Amino acid sequence: MANKIKVSIIGGAGYGASELLRHLVVRDDVDILCVASKDHVGKPLGDVHRTLSGYTDLKLVDVPPVQAAKGADVVFLGMPHKTTAKVAMELFALPVKIIDLSGDFRLKSLADYERDYAPGHPCPERLGTFVYGLPELFRAQIKTAQHVASPGCFATCIATGLLPLAQRGLLQNVSVRTVAMTGSSGSGQAPQEGTHHPVRAVNLKPYKVLAHQHRSEIVQTLSDAGATSLTLDMVPVSAPLSRGILAISQLDLPEGQTREGLHALYREVYAGERLLRVMPLGQVPEVAAVAGTARIEIGLETRQDAATGKKTLCVISAIDNLIKGGAGQAIQSFNLMVGVDETKGLDLPGLWP
Protein backbone atom coordinates (compact mmCIF):
# COMPACT_ATOMS: atom_id res chain seq x y z
CA MET A 1 0.00 0.00 0.00
CA ALA A 2 1.40 3.38 -1.04
CA ASN A 3 1.97 6.19 1.43
CA LYS A 4 1.91 4.09 4.55
CA ILE A 5 1.85 5.90 7.90
CA LYS A 6 5.32 5.58 9.41
CA VAL A 7 5.38 4.80 13.12
CA SER A 8 8.06 4.41 15.78
CA ILE A 9 7.64 3.26 19.38
CA ILE A 10 10.00 4.35 22.16
CA GLY A 11 9.64 2.17 25.22
CA GLY A 12 8.87 -1.05 23.43
CA ALA A 13 9.26 -3.78 26.05
CA GLY A 14 6.16 -3.35 28.23
CA TYR A 15 2.55 -4.48 28.08
CA GLY A 16 1.41 -1.20 26.55
CA ALA A 17 3.88 -1.51 23.69
CA SER A 18 2.87 -5.12 23.21
CA GLU A 19 -0.74 -4.04 22.70
CA LEU A 20 0.28 -1.21 20.37
CA LEU A 21 2.27 -3.63 18.26
CA ARG A 22 -0.42 -6.32 18.30
CA HIS A 23 -2.85 -3.87 16.76
CA LEU A 24 -0.43 -2.17 14.36
CA VAL A 25 1.62 -5.02 12.85
CA VAL A 26 -1.44 -6.41 11.07
CA ARG A 27 -2.43 -3.10 9.44
CA ASP A 28 -1.62 -2.60 5.78
CA ASP A 29 -1.60 1.20 6.16
CA VAL A 30 1.13 1.29 8.85
CA ASP A 31 4.89 0.82 8.52
CA ILE A 32 6.66 0.33 11.86
CA LEU A 33 10.13 1.82 11.50
CA CYS A 34 11.66 1.35 14.92
CA VAL A 35 10.88 -0.11 18.34
CA ALA A 36 13.36 1.30 20.86
CA SER A 37 13.95 0.03 24.38
CA LYS A 38 16.52 -0.14 27.16
CA ASP A 39 15.45 -3.73 27.88
CA HIS A 40 15.84 -6.88 25.74
CA VAL A 41 18.05 -5.00 23.29
CA GLY A 42 18.73 -6.99 20.15
CA LYS A 43 15.96 -9.51 20.74
CA PRO A 44 13.29 -10.09 18.06
CA LEU A 45 9.92 -8.62 19.01
CA GLY A 46 8.38 -12.08 18.75
CA ASP A 47 10.69 -13.34 21.50
CA VAL A 48 9.75 -10.52 23.86
CA HIS A 49 6.06 -10.25 22.94
CA ARG A 50 5.30 -13.84 22.00
CA THR A 51 2.01 -13.14 20.24
CA LEU A 52 3.97 -11.17 17.61
CA SER A 53 6.04 -14.15 16.50
CA GLY A 54 5.78 -14.49 12.74
CA TYR A 55 4.23 -11.06 12.23
CA THR A 56 7.38 -8.91 12.19
CA ASP A 57 11.14 -9.26 11.81
CA LEU A 58 11.86 -6.15 13.87
CA LYS A 59 14.19 -6.29 16.86
CA LEU A 60 14.33 -4.07 19.92
CA VAL A 61 17.06 -1.47 19.59
CA ASP A 62 18.66 0.98 22.00
CA VAL A 63 19.07 4.20 20.01
CA PRO A 64 18.74 7.91 20.87
CA PRO A 65 15.17 9.27 20.65
CA VAL A 66 15.92 11.47 17.63
CA GLN A 67 17.28 8.47 15.76
CA ALA A 68 14.29 6.32 16.74
CA ALA A 69 11.94 9.03 15.45
CA LYS A 70 13.82 9.60 12.18
CA GLY A 71 11.43 9.34 9.24
CA ALA A 72 8.38 8.70 11.43
CA ASP A 73 5.04 10.45 11.09
CA VAL A 74 3.95 9.43 14.59
CA VAL A 75 5.93 8.36 17.66
CA PHE A 76 4.33 6.51 20.56
CA LEU A 77 6.04 6.98 23.94
CA GLY A 78 5.58 4.04 26.31
CA MET A 79 7.97 4.67 29.18
CA PRO A 80 7.43 5.48 32.87
CA HIS A 81 6.59 9.02 33.96
CA LYS A 82 9.45 11.52 34.13
CA THR A 83 11.56 9.34 31.81
CA THR A 84 9.01 9.96 29.08
CA ALA A 85 9.07 13.73 29.52
CA LYS A 86 12.85 13.79 29.11
CA VAL A 87 12.57 11.80 25.88
CA ALA A 88 9.74 14.00 24.61
CA MET A 89 11.91 17.09 25.12
CA GLU A 90 14.32 15.72 22.51
CA LEU A 91 11.48 15.32 19.99
CA PHE A 92 9.60 18.61 20.33
CA ALA A 93 11.67 20.32 17.63
CA LEU A 94 10.92 17.57 15.11
CA PRO A 95 7.92 17.61 12.74
CA VAL A 96 6.60 14.39 14.25
CA LYS A 97 3.32 13.75 16.04
CA ILE A 98 3.69 12.40 19.59
CA ILE A 99 1.28 10.17 21.50
CA ASP A 100 2.38 9.75 25.12
CA LEU A 101 1.00 6.82 27.13
CA SER A 102 2.59 7.96 30.41
CA GLY A 103 1.20 10.41 32.94
CA ASP A 104 3.73 13.14 32.17
CA PHE A 105 1.52 15.45 30.12
CA ARG A 106 -2.04 14.61 31.20
CA LEU A 107 -2.28 17.13 34.03
CA LYS A 108 -2.36 20.89 33.60
CA SER A 109 -1.28 21.70 37.17
CA LEU A 110 2.35 21.31 38.23
CA ALA A 111 1.18 20.98 41.85
CA ASP A 112 -1.07 18.07 40.88
CA TYR A 113 1.77 16.40 38.96
CA GLU A 114 4.27 16.77 41.78
CA ARG A 115 1.80 15.45 44.35
CA ASP A 116 0.60 12.50 42.24
CA TYR A 117 3.70 11.50 40.27
CA ALA A 118 7.07 13.00 41.18
CA PRO A 119 8.74 16.26 42.20
CA GLY A 120 10.36 18.38 39.53
CA HIS A 121 8.70 17.84 36.15
CA PRO A 122 11.43 17.95 33.46
CA CYS A 123 9.54 20.52 31.33
CA PRO A 124 6.73 22.07 33.38
CA GLU A 125 6.11 24.70 30.71
CA ARG A 126 4.68 21.93 28.54
CA LEU A 127 1.94 20.99 31.00
CA GLY A 128 -1.41 21.81 29.45
CA THR A 129 -0.02 21.92 25.90
CA PHE A 130 -0.85 18.29 25.01
CA VAL A 131 -4.40 17.48 23.89
CA TYR A 132 -5.98 15.00 26.30
CA GLY A 133 -6.61 11.87 24.25
CA LEU A 134 -10.15 10.99 25.32
CA PRO A 135 -12.12 10.87 22.05
CA GLU A 136 -15.49 10.90 23.83
CA LEU A 137 -14.69 14.46 25.00
CA PHE A 138 -11.93 15.87 22.78
CA ARG A 139 -12.42 14.18 19.40
CA ALA A 140 -12.22 17.40 17.36
CA GLN A 141 -9.08 18.61 19.14
CA ILE A 142 -7.33 15.24 18.73
CA LYS A 143 -7.84 15.36 14.96
CA THR A 144 -5.60 18.42 14.63
CA ALA A 145 -3.23 17.75 17.53
CA GLN A 146 0.53 17.53 17.22
CA HIS A 147 0.97 16.13 20.74
CA VAL A 148 -1.54 13.92 22.60
CA ALA A 149 -1.47 12.70 26.20
CA SER A 150 -3.31 9.39 26.28
CA PRO A 151 -5.47 8.98 29.42
CA GLY A 152 -4.83 6.62 32.29
CA CYS A 153 -6.81 3.41 32.72
CA PHE A 154 -8.77 4.30 35.87
CA ALA A 155 -9.31 7.80 34.53
CA THR A 156 -10.79 6.47 31.31
CA CYS A 157 -13.11 4.02 33.01
CA ILE A 158 -14.39 6.37 35.70
CA ALA A 159 -14.55 9.59 33.68
CA THR A 160 -16.47 8.08 30.75
CA GLY A 161 -18.97 6.75 33.25
CA LEU A 162 -19.61 10.26 34.59
CA LEU A 163 -19.13 12.46 31.50
CA PRO A 164 -22.83 12.76 30.52
CA LEU A 165 -23.64 14.04 34.01
CA ALA A 166 -20.83 16.59 33.86
CA GLN A 167 -21.80 17.81 30.40
CA ARG A 168 -25.40 18.41 31.49
CA GLY A 169 -24.44 20.29 34.66
CA LEU A 170 -25.51 17.48 37.00
CA LEU A 171 -22.21 17.19 38.90
CA GLN A 172 -21.98 20.72 40.29
CA ASN A 173 -21.37 20.70 44.05
CA VAL A 174 -21.63 16.92 44.04
CA SER A 175 -19.57 14.34 45.93
CA VAL A 176 -18.79 11.12 44.03
CA ARG A 177 -17.57 7.99 45.79
CA THR A 178 -15.87 5.43 43.53
CA VAL A 179 -14.49 1.96 44.10
CA ALA A 180 -12.63 0.53 41.10
CA MET A 181 -11.21 -2.99 40.78
CA THR A 182 -8.31 -3.59 38.40
CA GLY A 183 -6.32 -6.43 36.91
CA SER A 184 -2.66 -7.07 37.59
CA SER A 185 -1.42 -6.00 34.14
CA GLY A 186 -2.08 -2.41 35.17
CA SER A 187 1.01 -2.63 37.39
CA GLY A 188 3.26 -3.23 34.39
CA GLN A 189 5.46 -6.06 33.19
CA ALA A 190 8.04 -6.06 35.99
CA PRO A 191 7.07 -8.51 38.80
CA GLN A 192 6.05 -6.79 42.02
CA GLU A 193 4.75 -7.84 45.42
CA GLY A 194 1.28 -6.59 44.54
CA THR A 195 1.10 -8.63 41.33
CA HIS A 196 2.67 -11.87 42.60
CA HIS A 197 0.26 -14.59 41.43
CA PRO A 198 -0.03 -16.75 44.59
CA VAL A 199 -1.26 -13.71 46.53
CA ARG A 200 -3.10 -11.84 43.77
CA ALA A 201 -5.07 -14.88 42.55
CA VAL A 202 -6.85 -15.39 45.87
CA ASN A 203 -7.14 -11.83 47.05
CA LEU A 204 -8.87 -8.46 46.88
CA LYS A 205 -6.68 -5.66 48.25
CA PRO A 206 -7.29 -1.90 48.38
CA TYR A 207 -4.23 0.24 47.67
CA LYS A 208 -3.43 3.95 47.39
CA VAL A 209 -6.70 4.51 49.25
CA LEU A 210 -8.04 8.01 48.51
CA ALA A 211 -4.63 8.89 47.02
CA HIS A 212 -4.39 7.28 43.57
CA GLN A 213 -2.63 9.41 40.94
CA HIS A 214 -5.55 9.17 38.50
CA ARG A 215 -7.92 11.01 40.84
CA SER A 216 -6.64 14.45 39.78
CA GLU A 217 -6.87 13.41 36.14
CA ILE A 218 -10.52 12.38 36.55
CA VAL A 219 -11.44 15.61 38.35
CA GLN A 220 -9.65 17.66 35.67
CA THR A 221 -11.45 15.80 32.86
CA LEU A 222 -14.87 16.20 34.43
CA SER A 223 -14.13 19.86 35.11
CA ASP A 224 -13.30 20.33 31.43
CA ALA A 225 -16.68 18.76 30.68
CA GLY A 226 -18.51 21.20 32.98
CA ALA A 227 -18.24 19.80 36.53
CA THR A 228 -16.20 22.64 38.00
CA SER A 229 -17.16 22.03 41.66
CA LEU A 230 -16.97 18.25 41.91
CA THR A 231 -15.36 16.30 44.75
CA LEU A 232 -14.23 12.71 44.19
CA ASP A 233 -13.19 10.00 46.63
CA MET A 234 -11.58 7.01 44.90
CA VAL A 235 -10.54 3.63 46.28
CA PRO A 236 -8.71 1.32 43.84
CA VAL A 237 -8.71 -2.41 44.51
CA SER A 238 -6.29 -5.06 43.19
CA ALA A 239 -8.41 -7.88 41.78
CA PRO A 240 -7.52 -11.47 40.82
CA LEU A 241 -7.58 -10.69 37.08
CA SER A 242 -4.88 -10.06 34.52
CA ARG A 243 -7.02 -7.59 32.51
CA GLY A 244 -9.95 -5.33 33.15
CA ILE A 245 -11.33 -2.55 35.32
CA LEU A 246 -14.78 -2.39 36.88
CA ALA A 247 -15.60 1.00 38.41
CA ILE A 248 -18.59 1.63 40.67
CA SER A 249 -19.38 5.31 41.28
CA GLN A 250 -22.12 6.41 43.69
CA LEU A 251 -23.61 9.86 44.24
CA ASP A 252 -26.85 11.48 45.32
CA LEU A 253 -29.38 11.29 42.51
CA PRO A 254 -29.43 14.77 40.94
CA GLU A 255 -32.54 16.77 41.84
CA GLY A 256 -35.41 16.25 39.43
CA GLN A 257 -33.78 13.29 37.68
CA THR A 258 -35.13 9.78 37.31
CA ARG A 259 -33.59 6.41 36.45
CA GLU A 260 -35.30 6.39 33.06
CA GLY A 261 -34.46 10.02 32.30
CA LEU A 262 -30.77 9.56 33.07
CA HIS A 263 -30.65 6.40 30.98
CA ALA A 264 -32.11 8.35 28.07
CA LEU A 265 -29.52 11.09 28.67
CA TYR A 266 -26.64 8.62 28.52
CA ARG A 267 -27.97 7.07 25.34
CA GLU A 268 -28.31 10.52 23.78
CA VAL A 269 -24.81 11.70 24.76
CA TYR A 270 -23.15 8.49 23.59
CA ALA A 271 -25.25 7.95 20.47
CA GLY A 272 -22.94 7.00 17.59
CA GLU A 273 -20.07 5.85 19.82
CA ARG A 274 -19.27 2.50 18.21
CA LEU A 275 -16.93 1.42 20.99
CA LEU A 276 -19.21 2.37 23.88
CA ARG A 277 -22.39 0.62 24.99
CA VAL A 278 -24.91 2.04 27.43
CA MET A 279 -26.46 -1.07 28.95
CA PRO A 280 -30.23 -1.55 28.96
CA LEU A 281 -31.81 -0.77 32.30
CA GLY A 282 -31.58 -3.79 34.56
CA GLN A 283 -28.31 -5.00 33.03
CA VAL A 284 -24.84 -4.27 34.40
CA PRO A 285 -21.37 -4.13 32.80
CA GLU A 286 -18.99 -7.07 33.15
CA VAL A 287 -15.24 -7.19 32.65
CA ALA A 288 -15.43 -10.45 30.70
CA ALA A 289 -17.53 -8.76 28.02
CA VAL A 290 -14.94 -6.06 27.28
CA ALA A 291 -11.63 -7.82 28.03
CA GLY A 292 -9.47 -8.00 24.93
CA THR A 293 -11.37 -5.14 23.26
CA ALA A 294 -11.40 -1.34 23.04
CA ARG A 295 -15.01 -1.26 24.18
CA ILE A 296 -16.64 0.39 27.19
CA GLU A 297 -19.80 -0.76 28.93
CA ILE A 298 -21.72 1.66 31.17
CA GLY A 299 -24.73 0.83 33.33
CA LEU A 300 -26.98 2.83 35.65
CA GLU A 301 -29.07 1.97 38.68
CA THR A 302 -30.90 4.01 41.33
CA ARG A 303 -32.31 3.39 44.78
CA GLN A 304 -34.49 5.35 47.19
CA ASP A 305 -34.14 4.73 50.92
CA ALA A 306 -37.59 4.02 52.30
CA ALA A 307 -36.84 5.57 55.70
CA THR A 308 -35.08 8.79 54.66
CA GLY A 309 -36.27 9.25 51.10
CA LYS A 310 -32.65 9.74 49.99
CA LYS A 311 -32.05 8.73 46.38
CA THR A 312 -28.74 7.26 45.19
CA LEU A 313 -27.41 6.93 41.65
CA CYS A 314 -24.91 4.16 40.89
CA VAL A 315 -22.88 4.35 37.66
CA ILE A 316 -20.95 1.20 36.71
CA SER A 317 -18.37 1.10 33.93
CA ALA A 318 -16.05 -1.59 32.59
CA ILE A 319 -13.04 -1.55 30.25
CA ASP A 320 -9.94 -3.53 29.36
CA ASN A 321 -7.19 -1.56 31.11
CA LEU A 322 -4.54 -2.34 28.48
CA ILE A 323 -6.69 -1.55 25.45
CA LYS A 324 -9.34 1.13 26.02
CA GLY A 325 -7.43 2.08 29.16
CA GLY A 326 -4.10 2.16 27.34
CA ALA A 327 -2.83 1.20 23.90
CA GLY A 328 -6.19 0.88 22.18
CA GLN A 329 -7.21 4.37 23.19
CA ALA A 330 -3.84 5.66 21.97
CA ILE A 331 -4.60 4.01 18.64
CA GLN A 332 -8.00 5.74 18.59
CA SER A 333 -6.12 9.03 18.85
CA PHE A 334 -3.61 7.86 16.24
CA ASN A 335 -6.42 7.07 13.81
CA LEU A 336 -7.98 10.50 14.35
CA MET A 337 -4.63 12.28 13.95
CA VAL A 338 -3.77 10.58 10.65
CA GLY A 339 -7.25 10.93 9.18
CA VAL A 340 -8.54 7.37 9.08
CA ASP A 341 -11.62 5.83 10.67
CA GLU A 342 -11.28 6.25 14.43
CA THR A 343 -12.12 2.62 15.12
CA LYS A 344 -9.85 1.12 12.44
CA GLY A 345 -8.33 -2.07 13.84
CA LEU A 346 -10.30 -1.71 17.07
CA ASP A 347 -13.97 -2.41 16.27
CA LEU A 348 -13.88 -6.11 17.08
CA PRO A 349 -15.98 -8.30 19.40
CA GLY A 350 -14.32 -9.75 22.45
CA LEU A 351 -14.07 -13.32 23.70
CA TRP A 352 -16.93 -15.00 25.55
CA PRO A 353 -16.35 -16.54 27.96
Residue, then its C-alpha position, 0 to 999 in steps of 0.5 A: m500500500a502506497n503512502k503508509i503511515k510511518v510509526s516508531i515506538i519508544g519504550g517497546a518492552g512493556y505491556g502497553a507496547s505489546e498491545l500497540l504492536r499487536h494492533l499495528v503489525v497487522r495493518d496494511d496502512v502502517d509501517i513500523l520503522c523502529v521499536a526502541s527500548k533499554d530492555h531486551v536490546g537486540k531480541p526479536l519482538g516475537d521473542v519478547h512479545r510472543t504473540l507477535s512471533g511471525y508477524t514482524d522481523l523487527k528487533l528491539v534497539d537501544v538508540p537515541p530518541v531522535q534516531a528512533a523518530k527519524g522518518a516517522d510520522v507518529v511516535f508513541l512513547g511508552m515509558p514510565h513518567k518523568t523518563t518519558a518527559k525527558v525523551a519528549m523534550e528531545l522530539f519537540a523540535l521535530p515535525v513528528k506527532i507524539i502520542d504519550l502513554s505515560g502520565d507526564f503530560r495529562l495534568k495541567s497543574l504542576a502541583d497536581y503532577e508533583r503530588d501525584y507522580a514525582p517532584g520536579h517535572p522535566c519541562p513544566e512549561r509543557l503541562g497543558t499543551f498536550v491534547y488530552g486523548l479521550p475521544e469521547l470528550f476531545r475528538a475534534q481537538i485530537k484530529t488536529a493535535q501535534h501532541v496527545a497525552s493518552p489517558g490513564c486506565f482508571a481515569t478512562c473508566i471512571a470519567t467516561g462513566l460520569l461524562p454525561l452528568a458533567q456535560r449536562g451540569l448534574l455534577q456541580n457541588v456533588s460528591v462522588r464515591t468510587v471503588a474501582m477494581t483492576g487487573s494485575s497488568g495495570s502494574g506493568q510487566a516487571p514482577q512486584e509484590g502486589t502482582h505476585h500470582p499466589v497472593r493476587a489470585v486469591n485476594l482483593k486488596p485496596y491500595k493507594v486509598l483516597a490517594h491514587q494518581h488518576r484522581s486528579e486526572i478524573v477531576q480535571t477531565l470532568s471539570d473540562a466537561g462542565a463539573t467545575s465544583l466536583t469532589l471525588d473520593m476514589v478507592p482502587v482495589s487489586a483484583p484477581l484478574s490479569r485484565g480489566i477494570l470495573a468502576i462503581s461510582q455512587l452519588d446522590l441522585p441529581e434533583g429532578q432526575t429519574r432512572e429512566g431520564l438519566h438512561a435516556l440522557y446517557r444514550e443521547v450523549y453516547a449515540g454513535e459511539r461504536l466502541l461504547r455501549v450504554m447497557p439496557l436498564g436492569q443489566v450491568p457491565e462485566v469485565a469479561a464482556v470487554a476484556g481483549t477489546a477497546r469497548i466500554e460498557i456503562g450501566l446505571e441503577t438508582r435506589q431510594d431509601a424508604a426511611t429517609g427518602k434519599k435517592t442514590l445513583c450508581v454508575i458502573s463502567a467496565i473496560d480492558n485496562l490495556i486496550k481502552g485504558g491504554a494502547g487501544q485508546a492511543i490508537q484511537s487518537f492515532n487514527l484520528m490524527v492521521g485521518v482514518d476511521e477512528t475505530k480502524g483495527l479496534d472495532l472487534p468483538g471480544l471473547w466469551p467466555 
